[in-house]
């Protein structure tokens, strides 16, 4: 382990420079206040991440509207949030002004929770559904994304991550499953209209050469009709549209693409490889290489799904342990031109200080993610999210929830 390894090399993203190749992935953590503003808990989380030494931090799935959202206590980016978000960015810069900070803008669509918001959809999907939206709704949503990007810019963010992954609204529009005969469905031209219009308008209306634009993209969702499939009822992988999508984003101003896969509400283990069957991490590497090969050298490719690798304590077979680690594959994939940067999600919850610890040669001090996915259980339960293994607060909270459910179950029987 050395500071001369590829992960510690700086990299230019647009006109900005990240100090190294580590990225903190956007992790929803359900700890805003009732108006979608950061709370003390949010501040603690991001202060830890900023101190952790990553080159770029992606602020979690921050919703551009509040009528349809997946999390009850979800951060939002609307005019009434601007003062609180400006203060948030100012405080983070005081901690350390070196990490680049982008905000992941999102709309939950059919993943909106009907208990506290309105579920809407492009075309009813079994198990989800919702009120079918029309062209007027989409055009209003485009305005919301553009306004959110302007707010992010004015609050001091370095850029945005326009979320095109994991089953959220833009994924729903891009899918072959969206074969409705309307302005935003059917043909590939129609299904990409929303994405490309948002990019074009943000580029034009913000008009700041230093503001970073990019997207996290599910290259293949892994179910019939999902992103990257061969047709509206086919599960067969066909990356033609996904590669065309990222090239179209690049043409419209994208400085980076974060490569992901899956839709966590449907194909969770594909989205974030499971510790019992971590082999899907190789699929992620394959998708990263396909995107890297398709884009210009100056467009940065960020790979994800690395947390399951940890320090080699995983179930990957036919490899020596020291060649099964996050450290090994991050450096190898950057060196081999598979990806340019490496994003950590669950690992950032386990130990947001991982980048700085590795830079100091302190791998033995890292709290390595064991991919238990208890953090995902907290998310599903609409509870504040953190690592239940290394943070007693979150571990106790999950234990209390399970204990209470056990009591209720015993009473029913």
DRENDO-1510 file (C-alpha; in Angstrom, 1 decimal, always signed):
<recs>
REC; n; res; u; v; w
REC; 1; UNK; +0.0; +0.0; +0.0 .
REC; 2; UNK; +1.5; +3.3; -1.1 .
REC; 3; UNK; +0.5; +6.9; -1.8 .
REC; 4; UNK; +1.8; +6.3; -5.3 .
REC; 5; UNK; -1.0; +3.8; -6.0 .
REC; 6; UNK; -3.6; +4.8; -8.6 .
REC; 7; UNK; -6.4; +5.5; -6.1 .
REC; 8; UNK; -4.4; +8.4; -4.6 .
REC; 9; UNK; -3.8; +10.1; -7.9 .
REC; 10; UNK; -5.8; +13.4; -8.4 .
REC; 11; UNK; -8.2; +13.5; -11.3 .
REC; 12; UNK; -9.9; +16.3; -13.2 .
REC; 13; UNK; -13.7; +16.3; -13.4 .
REC; 14; UNK; -14.8; +19.0; -15.8 .
REC; 15; UNK; -12.8; +22.0; -14.7 .
REC; 16; UNK; -12.4; +20.9; -11.1 .
REC; 17; UNK; -9.9; +18.5; -9.6 .
REC; 18; UNK; -10.6; +15.7; -7.1 .
REC; 19; UNK; -7.7; +15.0; -4.7 .
REC; 20; UNK; -7.9; +11.2; -5.2 .
REC; 21; UNK; -10.1; +8.5; -6.8 .
REC; 22; UNK; -12.3; +7.7; -3.9 .
REC; 23; UNK; -16.0; +8.7; -4.1 .
REC; 24; UNK; -18.6; +8.6; -1.3 .
REC; 25; UNK; -21.7; +7.1; -2.9 .
REC; 26; UNK; -25.1; +8.7; -2.4 .
REC; 27; UNK; -26.6; +6.8; +0.6 .
REC; 28; UNK; -30.2; +7.7; +1.7 .
REC; 29; UNK; -30.2; +7.9; +5.5 .
REC; 30; UNK; -33.7; +9.2; +6.5 .
REC; 31; UNK; -32.6; +11.8; +9.0 .
REC; 32; UNK; -33.9; +15.2; +7.7 .
REC; 33; UNK; -36.4; +17.3; +9.6 .
REC; 34; UNK; -40.0; +17.5; +8.7 .
REC; 35; UNK; -39.3; +20.1; +6.0 .
REC; 36; UNK; -36.5; +18.1; +4.3 .
REC; 37; UNK; -33.6; +20.1; +5.9 .
REC; 38; UNK; -30.4; +18.6; +7.4 .
REC; 39; UNK; -30.5; +17.8; +11.1 .
REC; 40; UNK; -27.7; +17.5; +13.7 .
REC; 41; UNK; -27.5; +13.8; +12.7 .
REC; 42; UNK; -27.1; +14.7; +9.0 .
REC; 43; UNK; -24.3; +17.2; +10.0 .
REC; 44; UNK; -22.5; +14.5; +12.0 .
REC; 45; UNK; -22.6; +12.0; +9.2 .
REC; 46; UNK; -21.3; +14.4; +6.5 .
REC; 47; UNK; -18.7; +16.0; +8.8 .
REC; 48; UNK; -17.3; +12.5; +9.3 .
REC; 49; UNK; -17.3; +11.9; +5.5 .
REC; 50; UNK; -15.6; +15.2; +4.8 .
REC; 51; UNK; -12.9; +14.5; +7.3 .
REC; 52; UNK; -12.5; +11.0; +5.7 .
REC; 53; UNK; -10.4; +12.3; +2.8 .
REC; 54; UNK; -12.4; +11.1; -0.3 .
REC; 55; UNK; -12.0; +13.1; -3.5 .
REC; 56; UNK; -15.7; +13.5; -4.1 .
REC; 57; UNK; -18.8; +13.2; -2.0 .
REC; 58; UNK; -22.3; +12.6; -3.5 .
REC; 59; UNK; -25.1; +14.0; -1.3 .
REC; 60; UNK; -27.7; +11.3; -0.9 .
REC; 61; UNK; -30.9; +11.2; -3.0 .
REC; 62; UNK; -32.2; +14.7; -2.3 .
REC; 63; UNK; -35.7; +15.0; -3.7 .
REC; 64; UNK; -36.7; +17.9; -6.0 .
REC; 65; UNK; -40.3; +17.8; -4.8 .
REC; 66; UNK; -42.1; +16.5; -1.7 .
REC; 67; UNK; -45.4; +15.2; -2.9 .
REC; 68; UNK; -43.9; +11.9; -4.1 .
REC; 69; UNK; -41.0; +10.6; -2.2 .
REC; 70; UNK; -39.6; +7.2; -1.0 .
REC; 71; UNK; -38.5; +8.3; +2.5 .
REC; 72; UNK; -40.5; +10.1; +5.1 .
REC; 73; UNK; -37.5; +12.1; +6.4 .
REC; 74; UNK; -35.8; +12.7; +3.1 .
REC; 75; UNK; -33.6; +15.6; +2.3 .
REC; 76; UNK; -35.2; +18.0; -0.2 .
REC; 77; UNK; -33.9; +20.7; -2.5 .
REC; 78; UNK; -36.6; +23.4; -3.0 .
REC; 79; UNK; -36.7; +27.1; -2.4 .
REC; 80; UNK; -37.7; +26.7; +1.3 .
REC; 81; UNK; -34.6; +24.6; +1.8 .
REC; 82; UNK; -32.1; +27.0; +0.4 .
REC; 83; UNK; -31.1; +28.8; +3.5 .
REC; 84; UNK; -30.6; +25.6; +5.5 .
REC; 85; UNK; -28.7; +23.9; +2.6 .
REC; 86; UNK; -26.5; +27.0; +2.1 .
REC; 87; UNK; -25.6; +26.8; +5.8 .
REC; 88; UNK; -24.9; +23.1; +5.5 .
REC; 89; UNK; -22.5; +23.6; +2.6 .
REC; 90; UNK; -20.8; +26.4; +4.4 .
REC; 91; UNK; -20.2; +24.3; +7.5 .
REC; 92; UNK; -18.9; +21.4; +5.5 .
REC; 93; UNK; -16.4; +23.7; +3.7 .
REC; 94; UNK; -15.2; +24.8; +7.2 .
REC; 95; UNK; -14.4; +21.2; +8.0 .
REC; 96; UNK; -12.4; +20.7; +4.8 .
REC; 97; UNK; -12.8; +22.5; +1.5 .
REC; 98; UNK; -10.8; +20.0; -0.6 .
REC; 99; UNK; -13.4; +17.3; -1.3 .
REC; 100; UNK; -15.7; +18.0; -4.3 .
REC; 101; UNK; -19.3; +17.9; -3.3 .
REC; 102; UNK; -22.2; +17.1; -5.7 .
REC; 103; UNK; -25.9; +16.6; -4.9 .
REC; 104; UNK; -27.9; +13.6; -6.2 .
REC; 105; UNK; -31.2; +15.0; -7.4 .
REC; 106; UNK; -34.1; +12.6; -7.5 .
REC; 107; UNK; -37.8; +11.9; -7.9 .
REC; 108; UNK; -39.1; +8.6; -6.6 .
REC; 109; UNK; -42.0; +8.0; -9.0 .
REC; 110; UNK; -43.4; +4.5; -8.5 .
REC; 111; UNK; -41.0; +4.0; -5.5 .
REC; 112; UNK; -42.8; +6.8; -3.6 .
REC; 113; UNK; -44.2; +5.5; -0.3 .
REC; 114; UNK; -48.1; +5.6; -0.3 .
REC; 115; UNK; -48.2; +5.9; +3.5 .
REC; 116; UNK; -47.0; +9.5; +3.5 .
REC; 117; UNK; -46.8; +10.5; -0.2 .
REC; 118; UNK; -48.4; +10.0; -3.6 .
REC; 119; UNK; -47.2; +7.1; -5.7 .
REC; 120; UNK; -47.0; +7.9; -9.4 .
REC; 121; UNK; -45.8; +5.9; -12.3 .
REC; 122; UNK; -45.0; +5.9; -16.0 .
REC; 123; UNK; -46.8; +2.6; -16.6 .
REC; 124; UNK; -48.1; +0.3; -13.8 .
REC; 125; UNK; -45.4; -2.2; -12.8 .
REC; 126; UNK; -46.7; -5.3; -10.9 .
REC; 127; UNK; -46.1; -4.8; -7.2 .
REC; 128; UNK; -45.8; -1.0; -7.6 .
REC; 129; UNK; -48.2; +0.8; -9.8 .
REC; 130; UNK; -49.5; +4.3; -8.8 .
REC; 131; UNK; -51.3; +7.1; -10.6 .
REC; 132; UNK; -50.2; +7.2; -14.2 .
REC; 133; UNK; -48.5; +10.5; -15.0 .
REC; 134; UNK; -49.0; +12.6; -18.2 .
REC; 135; UNK; -46.8; +14.9; -20.3 .
REC; 136; UNK; -47.8; +18.0; -18.3 .
REC; 137; UNK; -46.6; +16.2; -15.1 .
REC; 138; UNK; -43.2; +15.4; -16.8 .
REC; 139; UNK; -42.7; +18.9; -18.0 .
REC; 140; UNK; -43.4; +20.3; -14.5 .
REC; 141; UNK; -40.9; +17.8; -13.2 .
REC; 142; UNK; -38.3; +19.0; -15.7 .
REC; 143; UNK; -38.7; +22.5; -14.2 .
REC; 144; UNK; -38.3; +21.1; -10.7 .
REC; 145; UNK; -35.0; +19.4; -11.6 .
REC; 146; UNK; -33.6; +22.5; -13.2 .
REC; 147; UNK; -34.7; +24.7; -10.3 .
REC; 148; UNK; -33.1; +22.1; -7.9 .
REC; 149; UNK; -29.8; +22.3; -9.8 .
REC; 150; UNK; -29.9; +26.1; -9.7 .
REC; 151; UNK; -30.4; +25.9; -5.9 .
REC; 152; UNK; -27.5; +23.4; -5.5 .
REC; 153; UNK; -25.3; +25.8; -7.5 .
REC; 154; UNK; -26.4; +28.8; -5.4 .
REC; 155; UNK; -25.9; +27.0; -2.2 .
REC; 156; UNK; -22.3; +26.2; -3.0 .
REC; 157; UNK; -22.4; +22.6; -4.3 .
REC; 158; UNK; -19.7; +21.8; -6.9 .
REC; 159; UNK; -22.2; +20.0; -9.1 .
REC; 160; UNK; -25.1; +17.6; -9.4 .
REC; 161; UNK; -25.7; +13.9; -9.9 .
REC; 162; UNK; -28.9; +13.7; -11.9 .
REC; 163; UNK; -30.2; +10.3; -10.8 .
REC; 164; UNK; -30.8; +7.8; -13.6 .
REC; 165; UNK; -30.7; +4.6; -11.6 .
REC; 166; UNK; -32.2; +2.1; -9.2 .
REC; 167; UNK; -35.8; +2.3; -10.3 .
REC; 168; UNK; -36.4; +6.0; -9.6 .
REC; 169; UNK; -38.4; +8.2; -12.0 .
REC; 170; UNK; -35.9; +8.6; -14.8 .
REC; 171; UNK; -35.2; +4.8; -14.8 .
REC; 172; UNK; -38.9; +4.3; -15.2 .
REC; 173; UNK; -39.0; +6.5; -18.3 .
REC; 174; UNK; -35.9; +5.0; -19.8 .
REC; 175; UNK; -37.0; +1.4; -19.5 .
REC; 176; UNK; -38.1; -0.6; -22.6 .
REC; 177; UNK; -41.1; -1.4; -20.3 .
REC; 178; UNK; -42.2; +2.2; -20.9 .
REC; 179; UNK; -43.9; +1.3; -24.2 .
REC; 180; UNK; -46.8; +3.8; -23.8 .
REC; 181; UNK; -47.7; +5.8; -26.9 .
REC; 182; UNK; -46.8; +9.3; -25.5 .
REC; 183; UNK; -44.2; +12.0; -25.8 .
REC; 184; UNK; -42.0; +10.3; -23.2 .
REC; 185; UNK; -42.5; +6.6; -24.1 .
REC; 186; UNK; -42.3; +4.0; -26.8 .
REC; 187; UNK; -39.3; +4.9; -29.0 .
REC; 188; UNK; -35.8; +5.4; -27.6 .
REC; 189; UNK; -35.9; +9.0; -28.8 .
REC; 190; UNK; -39.0; +9.5; -26.6 .
REC; 191; UNK; -37.8; +7.6; -23.6 .
REC; 192; UNK; -34.6; +9.7; -23.5 .
REC; 193; UNK; -36.4; +13.0; -24.0 .
REC; 194; UNK; -36.7; +13.7; -20.2 .
REC; 195; UNK; -33.1; +13.0; -19.5 .
REC; 196; UNK; -31.7; +15.0; -22.4 .
REC; 197; UNK; -34.0; +17.9; -21.8 .
REC; 198; UNK; -32.9; +18.2; -18.2 .
REC; 199; UNK; -29.2; +18.1; -19.2 .
REC; 200; UNK; -29.7; +20.7; -21.9 .
REC; 201; UNK; -31.6; +23.1; -19.7 .
REC; 202; UNK; -29.2; +22.8; -16.7 .
REC; 203; UNK; -26.2; +23.4; -19.0 .
REC; 204; UNK; -27.8; +26.4; -20.6 .
REC; 205; UNK; -29.5; +28.0; -17.6 .
REC; 206; UNK; -26.7; +27.6; -15.0 .
REC; 207; UNK; -24.0; +28.4; -17.6 .
REC; 208; UNK; -21.1; +28.0; -15.1 .
REC; 209; UNK; -18.1; +26.2; -16.7 .
REC; 210; UNK; -17.0; +25.1; -13.2 .
REC; 211; UNK; -20.3; +23.4; -12.3 .
REC; 212; UNK; -20.0; +19.6; -12.5 .
REC; 213; UNK; -22.8; +17.7; -14.3 .
REC; 214; UNK; -23.1; +13.9; -14.2 .
REC; 215; UNK; -25.4; +11.0; -13.4 .
REC; 216; UNK; -25.5; +7.7; -11.7 .
REC; 217; UNK; -26.9; +5.1; -14.1 .
REC; 218; UNK; -28.2; +1.6; -13.8 .
REC; 219; UNK; -26.7; +0.0; -16.9 .
REC; 220; UNK; -28.8; -3.2; -16.4 .
REC; 221; UNK; -31.6; -3.5; -14.0 .
REC; 222; UNK; -31.9; -7.3; -14.2 .
REC; 223; UNK; -35.6; -7.8; -14.7 .
REC; 224; UNK; -37.9; -8.0; -17.8 .
REC; 225; UNK; -38.3; -4.6; -19.4 .
REC; 226; UNK; -35.8; -2.9; -17.1 .
REC; 227; UNK; -33.0; -0.6; -18.2 .
REC; 228; UNK; -30.5; -2.4; -20.3 .
REC; 229; UNK; -32.9; -5.2; -21.4 .
REC; 230; UNK; -33.7; -6.3; -24.9 .
REC; 231; UNK; -37.4; -5.3; -24.9 .
REC; 232; UNK; -40.4; -4.4; -22.8 .
REC; 233; UNK; -40.9; -8.0; -21.6 .
REC; 234; UNK; -37.4; -9.4; -22.0 .
REC; 235; UNK; -34.9; -10.1; -19.2 .
REC; 236; UNK; -32.1; -10.5; -21.7 .
REC; 237; UNK; -29.2; -8.1; -21.3 .
REC; 238; UNK; -28.7; -5.7; -24.2 .
REC; 239; UNK; -26.5; -2.7; -23.3 .
REC; 240; UNK; -27.1; -0.9; -26.6 .
REC; 241; UNK; -29.5; +1.6; -25.1 .
REC; 242; UNK; -27.5; +2.1; -21.9 .
REC; 243; UNK; -24.3; +2.9; -23.8 .
REC; 244; UNK; -26.2; +5.2; -26.1 .
REC; 245; UNK; -27.6; +6.9; -23.1 .
REC; 246; UNK; -24.3; +7.7; -21.5 .
REC; 247; UNK; -22.9; +8.9; -24.8 .
REC; 248; UNK; -25.9; +11.2; -25.2 .
REC; 249; UNK; -25.3; +12.5; -21.6 .
REC; 250; UNK; -21.7; +13.2; -22.5 .
REC; 251; UNK; -22.7; +15.1; -25.6 .
REC; 252; UNK; -25.0; +17.2; -23.5 .
REC; 253; UNK; -22.4; +18.2; -20.9 .
REC; 254; UNK; -21.9; +15.3; -18.5 .
REC; 255; UNK; -18.5; +15.4; -16.9 .
REC; 256; UNK; -18.8; +12.0; -15.2 .
REC; 257; UNK; -20.9; +8.9; -15.2 .
REC; 258; UNK; -21.3; +6.8; -12.1 .
REC; 259; UNK; -21.9; +3.2; -13.2 .
REC; 260; UNK; -24.4; +1.1; -11.2 .
REC; 261; UNK; -26.8; -1.7; -11.9 .
REC; 262; UNK; -30.0; -3.2; -10.6 .
REC; 263; UNK; -33.1; -1.7; -8.9 .
REC; 264; UNK; -32.9; -2.3; -5.1 .
REC; 265; UNK; -36.7; -2.7; -4.7 .
REC; 266; UNK; -36.6; -5.5; -7.3 .
REC; 267; UNK; -33.0; -6.8; -7.8 .
REC; 268; UNK; -31.3; -5.7; -4.5 .
REC; 269; UNK; -28.3; -8.2; -4.7 .
REC; 270; UNK; -27.5; -6.9; -8.2 .
REC; 271; UNK; -27.5; -3.3; -7.1 .
REC; 272; UNK; -25.3; -4.0; -4.1 .
REC; 273; UNK; -23.7; -7.5; -4.3 .
REC; 274; UNK; -24.6; -9.8; -1.4 .
REC; 275; UNK; -22.0; -11.1; +0.9 .
REC; 276; UNK; -23.3; -14.7; +0.4 .
REC; 277; UNK; -23.1; -14.4; -3.3 .
REC; 278; UNK; -20.7; -11.5; -4.1 .
REC; 279; UNK; -20.0; -12.6; -7.7 .
REC; 280; UNK; -22.2; -9.9; -9.2 .
REC; 281; UNK; -19.3; -7.5; -8.4 .
REC; 282; UNK; -17.8; -8.8; -11.6 .
REC; 283; UNK; -20.8; -7.8; -13.6 .
REC; 284; UNK; -20.3; -4.3; -12.2 .
REC; 285; UNK; -16.7; -4.3; -13.4 .
REC; 286; UNK; -17.9; -5.4; -16.8 .
REC; 287; UNK; -20.4; -2.5; -17.0 .
REC; 288; UNK; -17.8; -0.1; -15.9 .
REC; 289; UNK; -15.4; -1.2; -18.7 .
REC; 290; UNK; -18.2; -1.0; -21.3 .
REC; 291; UNK; -18.9; +2.6; -20.3 .
REC; 292; UNK; -15.3; +3.5; -20.0 .
REC; 293; UNK; -14.7; +2.2; -23.6 .
REC; 294; UNK; -17.6; +4.2; -24.9 .
REC; 295; UNK; -16.8; +7.6; -23.6 .
REC; 296; UNK; -14.1; +10.2; -24.2 .
REC; 297; UNK; -11.0; +10.0; -22.0 .
REC; 298; UNK; -11.9; +13.3; -20.3 .
REC; 299; UNK; -15.3; +12.0; -19.2 .
REC; 300; UNK; -14.8; +10.4; -15.8 .
REC; 301; UNK; -16.2; +7.0; -15.1 .
REC; 302; UNK; -17.0; +6.2; -11.5 .
REC; 303; UNK; -17.4; +2.5; -10.6 .
REC; 304; UNK; -19.5; +1.3; -7.7 .
REC; 305; UNK; -20.3; -1.9; -5.8 .
REC; 306; UNK; -16.9; -2.2; -4.2 .
REC; 307; UNK; -18.0; -2.4; -0.6 .
REC; 308; UNK; -18.6; -6.2; -0.6 .
REC; 309; UNK; -14.9; -6.7; -1.3 .
REC; 310; UNK; -13.8; -5.2; +2.0 .
REC; 311; UNK; -10.4; -6.5; +3.2 .
REC; 312; UNK; -10.8; -9.8; +1.3 .
REC; 313; UNK; -13.1; -11.4; +3.9 .
REC; 314; UNK; -15.7; -12.3; +1.3 .
REC; 315; UNK; -17.0; -15.4; -0.5 .
REC; 316; UNK; -15.4; -14.8; -3.8 .
REC; 317; UNK; -13.7; -18.0; -5.0 .
REC; 318; UNK; -10.7; -19.0; -7.1 .
REC; 319; UNK; -8.6; -16.1; -5.8 .
REC; 320; UNK; -6.1; -15.5; -3.1 .
REC; 321; UNK; -7.4; -13.4; -0.3 .
REC; 322; UNK; -5.0; -10.5; -0.9 .
REC; 323; UNK; -6.3; -10.3; -4.5 .
REC; 324; UNK; -9.9; -10.2; -3.4 .
REC; 325; UNK; -9.8; -6.9; -1.5 .
REC; 326; UNK; -11.4; -3.5; -2.2 .
REC; 327; UNK; -7.9; -2.1; -2.3 .
REC; 328; UNK; -6.6; -4.6; -4.8 .
REC; 329; UNK; -9.6; -4.3; -7.2 .
REC; 330; UNK; -9.8; -0.5; -6.9 .
REC; 331; UNK; -6.2; -0.1; -8.0 .
REC; 332; UNK; -6.3; -2.8; -10.6 .
REC; 333; UNK; -9.4; -1.5; -12.3 .
REC; 334; UNK; -8.1; +2.1; -12.4 .
REC; 335; UNK; -4.8; +0.8; -13.7 .
REC; 336; UNK; -6.4; -1.4; -16.3 .
REC; 337; UNK; -8.8; +1.3; -17.6 .
REC; 338; UNK; -11.9; -0.3; -16.2 .
REC; 339; UNK; -12.9; +2.8; -14.2 .
REC; 340; UNK; -11.4; +6.1; -13.3 .
REC; 341; UNK; -12.7; +6.4; -9.7 .
REC; 342; UNK; -14.2; +4.0; -7.1 .
REC; 343; UNK; -17.3; +4.8; -5.1 .
REC; 344; UNK; -18.0; +3.3; -1.7 .
REC; 345; UNK; -21.5; +3.1; -0.3 .
REC; 346; UNK; -22.1; +0.7; +2.6 .
REC; 347; UNK; -18.4; +0.9; +3.4 .
REC; 348; UNK; -18.8; +4.7; +3.9 .
REC; 349; UNK; -21.4; +3.9; +6.6 .
REC; 350; UNK; -19.1; +1.4; +8.2 .
REC; 351; UNK; -16.1; +3.8; +8.1 .
REC; 352; UNK; -16.2; +7.1; +6.4 .
REC; 353; UNK; -12.6; +7.6; +7.4 .
REC; 354; UNK; -11.4; +4.7; +5.1 .
REC; 355; UNK; -9.7; +6.9; +2.4 .
REC; 356; UNK; -7.6; +8.8; +4.9 .
REC; 357; UNK; -6.7; +5.7; +6.9 .
REC; 358; UNK; -5.5; +3.9; +3.7 .
REC; 359; UNK; -3.5; +7.0; +2.7 .
REC; 360; UNK; -1.7; +6.7; +6.0 .
REC; 361; UNK; -1.1; +3.0; +5.6 .
REC; 362; UNK; -3.5; +2.1; +8.4 .
REC; 363; UNK; -5.6; -0.6; +6.7 .
REC; 364; UNK; -5.7; -2.5; +9.9 .
REC; 365; UNK; -7.6; +0.4; +11.5 .
REC; 366; UNK; -10.4; +0.4; +9.0 .
REC; 367; UNK; -13.8; -0.8; +10.1 .
REC; 368; UNK; -14.5; -3.0; +7.1 .
REC; 369; UNK; -18.1; -3.4; +5.9 .
REC; 370; UNK; -19.3; -7.0; +6.3 .
REC; 371; UNK; -22.2; -6.5; +3.9 .
REC; 372; UNK; -24.7; -7.6; +6.5 .
REC; 373; UNK; -27.2; -5.1; +4.9 .
REC; 374; UNK; -28.6; -4.1; +8.3 .
REC; 375; UNK; -28.3; -0.5; +7.1 .
REC; 376; UNK; -30.7; -1.5; +4.2 .
REC; 377; UNK; -33.1; -2.9; +6.8 .
REC; 378; UNK; -33.1; +0.4; +8.6 .
REC; 379; UNK; -33.7; +2.2; +5.3 .
REC; 380; UNK; -36.7; +0.0; +4.4 .
REC; 381; UNK; -38.1; +0.6; +7.9 .
REC; 382; UNK; -37.9; +4.4; +7.3 .
REC; 383; UNK; -35.5; +4.8; +10.2 .
REC; 384; UNK; -32.3; +6.9; +10.4 .
REC; 385; UNK; -29.6; +4.8; +8.7 .
REC; 386; UNK; -26.1; +4.0; +9.9 .
REC; 387; UNK; -23.8; +1.0; +10.4 .
REC; 388; UNK; -25.3; -1.3; +13.1 .
REC; 389; UNK; -22.0; -3.2; +13.4 .
REC; 390; UNK; -19.7; -0.3; +14.3 .
REC; 391; UNK; -22.1; +2.4; +15.6 .
REC; 392; UNK; -23.8; +1.4; +18.8 .
REC; 393; UNK; -26.6; +4.0; +18.3 .
REC; 394; UNK; -27.8; +2.4; +15.1 .
REC; 395; UNK; -27.2; -1.2; +16.4 .
REC; 396; UNK; -29.4; -0.5; +19.5 .
REC; 397; UNK; -32.1; +1.1; +17.4 .
REC; 398; UNK; -32.4; -1.9; +15.1 .
REC; 399; UNK; -32.3; -4.3; +18.0 .
REC; 400; UNK; -35.1; -2.4; +19.7 .
REC; 401; UNK; -37.3; -2.4; +16.6 .
REC; 402; UNK; -36.8; -6.1; +16.2 .
REC; 403; UNK; -37.5; -6.8; +19.8 .
REC; 404; UNK; -40.8; -4.8; +19.7 .
REC; 405; UNK; -41.8; -6.6; +16.5 .
REC; 406; UNK; -41.1; -9.9; +18.3 .
REC; 407; UNK; -43.4; -8.9; +21.2 .
REC; 408; UNK; -46.2; -7.9; +18.8 .
REC; 409; UNK; -45.8; -11.2; +16.9 .
REC; 410; UNK; -46.0; -13.2; +20.1 .
REC; 411; UNK; -49.2; -11.4; +21.1 .
REC; 412; UNK; -50.8; -12.2; +17.7 .
REC; 413; UNK; -50.0; -15.9; +18.2 .
</recs>
